[in-house]
Amino acid sequence: QFSDTSSRKEHVKITSESKPGFLERLSETSGGMLMGLVTFLLSFYLLFTNEGRALRTAKSLDEGLSLVIPLDSIHSVSQQNEGRLVHLAGALSTSKPLFDPSYGLSIQAVKLKRHVEMYQWVEHEDSTEYEENGKIKKETKYSYNTEWKSEVINSKNFDREIGHKNPSAMAVESFTAVSPNVQVGSFVLSKGLVDKIDNFKQLSLSNLEDPHADVTRGGDYFYHSENPRRPEVGDLRVSFFYAGLSGEDPYLGSADVVTVIARQRGDQLVPYHTKAGDVLQILYLGDLSVEEVFQKEHESNTMKTWALRAAGWLAMFVGVSLMTRIFYTLVDWIPVVRDLVNVGLKAFAFCVASSLSLLTISLGWLFYRPLWAVLIAGLSVVPIVIAKSRVPPKKQQ
């Protein structure tokens, strides 16, 4: 039965299946062991290559800091700096404004994004499983809401499409326009540098008129709807965002200032290839010194390194857990033993993942900083020592 609450509809569906037997559970565990082995091996690759990448990036940044030349002026191109790594800061400029003729909108900026959303049905599900009369039952509660979504939701995949049908496509598409020529003073930015300009801000539409008779402006949206306050499924709303303001605007203010570090090639700023094997083409919003830019880059490299280390450790922990899951399956019919084995397997996976992660990280450092590699390898035995110290003396014997 449906219970309506404004635009929300709900229904419950209950399915049941026989409780899997021992052989079936064992078969599923075997498949999980294979997946665990793959995850386990991938974790080594992730951890090892991450250390090499981190050290290579750090060396490239140090190399760049020692070679970079601050430009005296951004309004003239000096041939003496040809092929060298340069630092400059200045306001963005573009040759032509970006247009969206469909809505009569233009702006002097590096990027203009049209964001289209459609009012659609969205299915949410909440499932709970329980055992009853020797069977595994699954109770799923399906609820349907109408929401603004930027992607078309295929209502054919709903548990119940009747009464919740969405259009198959949007009449208006989203897009992002990018200026073909972006400069700082007399220097033209490469595509890679332009890609880094992503400080998108929503564009106010308060100074614009309704572009068509079937389009209504409401706040900072254009609505394709007969009544924007009570939209119907299939109605559209359109908003605009800009990044890299590149000219004086009476409502938005002055052009954005950016700091760039890249190789000078004629009047272009292009990637710089370091001896360490990395590429430097750096752009930040604001007027920053050379030291501030490289400090931010080192901080970003550190954050990325630790994030990948955590991901590698987690992959190893999951891999070990899946590979040892068979021991849990063998005793899962004995409640007390099952719980003890489960705790023990998690502790084992934690210790193994921690030790092997540290050992793999130390191997990544071996060719660059051998002393640090030895110290980290020494730390890899700590989890095992701690685990062994918690085992009662009789069991150790």
Secondary structure, 3 states (H helix, E strand, C coil): CCCCECCEEEEEEEEEEECCCHHHHHHHHHHHHHHHHHHHHHHHHHHHHHHHHHHHHHHHHHHHHHHCEECCCCCCCCHHHCCCEEEEEEEEEECCCEEECCCCEEECEEEEEEEEEEEEEEEEEEEEEEEECCEEEEEEEEEEEEEEECCCCCHHHCCCCCCCCCCCCCCCCCEEEECCCEEECCEEECHHHHHCCCCCEECCCCCCCCCCCCCEEECCEEEECCCCCCCCCCCEEEEEEEEEECCCECCCECCCEEEEEEEEECCEEECEECCCCCEECEEEECCCCHHHHHHHHHHHHHHHHHHHHHHHHHHHHHHHHHHCHHHHHHHCCCHHHHHHHHHHHHHHHHHHHHHHHHHHHHHHHHCCCHHHHHHHHHHCCHHHHHHHHCCCHHHHC
